[in-house]
């Protein structure tokens, strides 16, 4: 897991997204030792099989995220962007499209 606190605007603007509206979904994921909540953006309906199994990129990008250490609930980490390695993801949940 990597946490990025600032400066993601330039990184995200260099990638030209496909035309159309972006849809934002709530995310809850667990890794060994952490629970992560945040949001993910998609340009079409999310396909979890592609996202978790066949995608060439092995990281999930969680926006406006908070991570809590499961062993120390008082330890919270927050950042504009958190990368999660797909290989270490124990549970992954997308909630309905956020307003």
Legacy VTK file of the C-alpha trace (Angstrom):
# vtk DataFile Version 3.0
C-alpha trace
ASCII
DATASET POLYDATA
POINTS 99 float
0.000 0.000 0.000
1.282 3.466 -0.858
-0.307 6.738 0.252
0.001 9.929 -1.806
-0.960 13.101 0.054
-0.443 15.868 -2.486
0.317 16.583 -6.106
-1.939 14.045 -7.794
-3.568 16.692 -9.974
-0.714 16.641 -12.495
-0.492 12.859 -12.514
-4.208 12.456 -13.142
-4.387 15.202 -15.774
-1.670 13.638 -17.935
-3.877 10.598 -18.578
-6.537 11.488 -21.119
-9.761 9.795 -20.052
-12.254 8.564 -22.642
-15.058 10.939 -23.508
-18.133 10.736 -21.334
-19.105 11.221 -17.756
-17.120 9.655 -14.934
-19.008 7.665 -12.358
-17.787 7.625 -8.760
-18.286 4.550 -6.573
-17.631 4.071 -2.889
-14.955 1.480 -2.074
-14.165 -0.658 0.948
-11.126 -2.951 0.812
-9.047 -4.934 3.245
-5.416 -5.972 3.145
-3.392 -7.743 5.818
-3.369 -5.201 8.628
-5.475 -2.437 7.018
-9.056 -1.494 6.169
-9.322 1.129 3.409
-12.316 3.292 2.472
-12.528 5.792 -0.355
-13.800 6.279 -3.894
-12.992 4.989 -7.376
-13.862 6.594 -10.706
-14.981 4.666 -13.760
-15.910 5.815 -17.262
-18.216 2.857 -17.807
-19.788 0.109 -15.743
-17.060 -1.430 -13.548
-16.072 -5.006 -14.341
-14.668 -6.541 -11.147
-13.150 -9.556 -12.913
-11.127 -7.292 -15.184
-10.246 -5.020 -12.298
-9.041 -7.749 -9.925
-7.881 -10.608 -12.165
-6.970 -9.713 -15.731
-5.939 -6.054 -15.512
-2.264 -5.523 -16.386
-1.896 -2.980 -13.612
-1.700 -4.829 -10.315
-2.737 -1.865 -8.147
-6.107 -0.411 -7.232
-6.214 3.381 -7.056
-8.463 4.583 -4.221
-9.213 8.331 -4.193
-9.822 10.456 -1.080
-9.013 7.428 1.004
-8.600 6.576 4.658
-6.788 3.521 5.951
-7.126 2.133 9.473
-4.699 -0.363 10.986
-6.762 -3.318 12.143
-4.423 -4.045 15.050
-4.435 -0.426 16.260
-7.803 1.150 15.522
-6.557 4.566 16.653
-3.972 4.606 13.850
-5.518 6.282 10.804
-3.861 7.296 7.570
-5.469 9.505 4.939
-4.462 10.711 1.517
-5.758 11.947 -1.798
-4.691 8.650 -3.364
-3.873 5.216 -1.953
-2.477 2.412 -4.106
-3.391 -1.130 -3.035
-1.609 -4.170 -4.439
-4.300 -6.488 -5.868
-2.383 -9.571 -4.755
-2.799 -8.584 -1.094
-6.464 -7.579 -1.267
-8.557 -9.764 1.011
-11.965 -8.165 0.517
-13.039 -5.629 -2.098
-16.472 -3.972 -2.234
-17.935 -1.312 -4.516
-21.017 0.529 -3.344
-23.562 2.103 -5.651
-22.748 5.134 -7.716
-22.114 8.114 -5.447
-23.884 11.415 -6.035
LINES 1 100
99 0 1 2 3 4 5 6 7 8 9 10 11 12 13 14 15 16 17 18 19 20 21 22 23 24 25 26 27 28 29 30 31 32 33 34 35 36 37 38 39 40 41 42 43 44 45 46 47 48 49 50 51 52 53 54 55 56 57 58 59 60 61 62 63 64 65 66 67 68 69 70 71 72 73 74 75 76 77 78 79 80 81 82 83 84 85 86 87 88 89 90 91 92 93 94 95 96 97 98
